Amino acid sequence: MSSVNYYTKEGLEKLKEELNHLKTKGRSNMAKQIAEARDKGDLSENAEYDAAKDAQGLLELKISKLEGVVGNARVIDESSLDTSKVGILCNVKIKNKKSGMEVKYQIVAEEEADLKLNKISIKSPIGKGLLGKKLGEVAKIKVPAGEIEFEVVDISY
């Protein structure tokens, strides 16, 4: 049973492009690998053929999972988002209460998360902890290193 996930327009397009690439080039390359392995002799003793068939199974599994994600994906209408509290697609600036360090994140769907771009998953500990918080509120978030308190300094979309 899959749940609905929300994406930016760009994030959903990226997923669709990856799915299309896997279905076309990925399957085509896999068929070539299987054909080359089949040409190398007796299939009952051909480890290369077995490996290619296993890889084909993994490719089909990945395609199937990605089809499920794309099928249950919804693009978020940014004009209807509530700017009074932290939610998906918002940019939130938080301040570590202990160190005083400030950082800005965008809360996104799990598949769009990229820490290098300061995009964190709504399902991550920090994403979950910030969800629903309002300006000035403090979120106590459990992380592997313990518990950290973050104050919500700014919310924007």
C-alpha positions in Angstrom: 0.0 0.0 0.0 1.6 3.3 -1.1 0.9 6.7 0.3 0.6 9.9 -1.5 3.8 12.0 -1.6 4.0 15.6 -2.5 6.7 17.1 -4.8 7.8 20.2 -6.4 7.1 20.4 -10.2 10.8 20.1 -10.8 11.2 17.1 -8.4 8.4 15.2 -10.1 9.8 15.9 -13.6 13.1 14.5 -12.4 11.5 11.3 -11.2 9.6 10.9 -14.5 12.8 11.4 -16.5 14.6 8.8 -14.5 11.7 6.4 -15.0 11.7 7.0 -18.7 15.5 6.5 -18.9 15.2 3.2 -17.0 12.4 1.9 -19.2 14.1 2.8 -22.5 17.9 2.9 -22.3 18.1 0.7 -19.1 16.0 -2.1 -20.6 17.8 -1.8 -23.9 21.2 -2.1 -22.3 20.1 -5.0 -20.2 18.8 -6.9 -23.2 22.2 -6.4 -24.9 24.0 -7.8 -21.9 21.8 -10.8 -21.7 22.2 -11.5 -25.5 26.0 -11.2 -25.2 26.1 -13.6 -22.2 23.8 -16.0 -24.0 26.1 -16.1 -27.0 29.0 -17.3 -24.8 27.8 -20.9 -24.6 25.9 -23.3 -22.4 23.4 -21.4 -20.3 23.4 -24.0 -17.4 27.1 -23.2 -16.7 27.1 -19.5 -17.7 27.6 -17.3 -14.6 27.6 -14.2 -16.8 24.1 -15.0 -18.1 22.9 -15.6 -14.5 24.3 -12.3 -13.4 22.7 -10.5 -16.3 19.3 -12.1 -15.5 19.7 -11.1 -11.9 20.5 -7.5 -12.9 17.5 -7.5 -15.2 15.3 -8.5 -12.2 16.7 -5.7 -10.1 16.1 -3.2 -12.9 12.5 -4.3 -13.3 12.0 -4.0 -9.5 13.4 -0.5 -9.5 11.1 0.5 -12.5 8.1 -1.0 -10.7 8.9 0.9 -7.4 9.5 4.2 -9.3 6.2 3.7 -11.2 4.4 3.4 -7.9 6.1 6.6 -6.6 5.2 8.5 -9.7 1.7 7.2 -9.7 1.1 8.3 -6.2 2.9 11.7 -6.6 1.1 15.0 -6.4 2.5 18.4 -7.3 2.0 21.0 -4.5 0.2 24.2 -5.4 2.5 26.7 -3.6 -0.1 29.4 -3.6 -2.3 27.3 -1.2 0.4 26.7 1.4 0.0 28.0 5.0 2.9 30.3 5.7 2.2 30.6 9.5 3.8 27.2 10.3 6.5 24.8 8.9 5.2 22.5 6.2 6.3 20.7 3.1 8.1 22.9 0.6 8.7 25.7 3.1 12.1 27.3 3.6 12.7 27.4 7.3 15.6 29.1 9.1 16.4 27.5 12.4 18.8 28.4 15.2 20.5 25.8 17.4 19.7 27.0 20.9 23.0 25.6 22.3 25.5 26.8 19.7 23.6 29.8 18.3 24.3 28.6 14.8 21.6 29.3 12.2 20.9 27.2 9.1 18.2 27.4 6.4 16.5 24.2 5.0 13.8 23.5 2.6 11.4 20.7 3.7 10.8 18.4 0.7 9.7 14.8 -0.1 12.1 12.0 0.7 13.1 11.4 -2.9 14.0 15.2 -3.4 16.1 15.5 -0.3 19.7 16.7 -0.9 21.6 18.0 2.1 24.2 19.7 -0.2 21.3 21.9 -1.5 19.9 22.3 2.1 16.8 20.2 1.2 15.8 17.9 4.0 13.2 15.1 3.9 9.9 15.6 5.6 10.5 12.1 7.0 13.9 12.9 8.5 14.2 13.5 12.3 14.7 17.2 11.8 12.0 17.5 9.1 9.5 15.6 11.4 10.5 17.7 14.4 10.0 21.0 12.6 6.6 20.1 11.0 3.8 22.3 12.3 6.1 24.6 14.3 5.4 28.3 14.2 7.7 31.3 14.1 9.5 31.6 17.5 8.6 28.1 18.6 11.3 25.7 19.8 11.5 22.2 18.5 13.2 19.5 20.6 14.5 17.0 18.1 16.0 13.6 18.9 19.0 12.8 16.7 21.6 10.0 16.9 23.8 12.3 19.0 21.1 13.1 21.5 18.4 15.8 21.7 18.9 19.2 20.1 16.7 22.3 20.5 16.1 24.4 17.4 14.2 27.7 17.4 12.2 28.6 14.3 13.6 32.0 13.2 12.0 32.4 9.7 9.4 30.6 7.5 9.0 31.4 3.9 7.8 29.7 0.6 
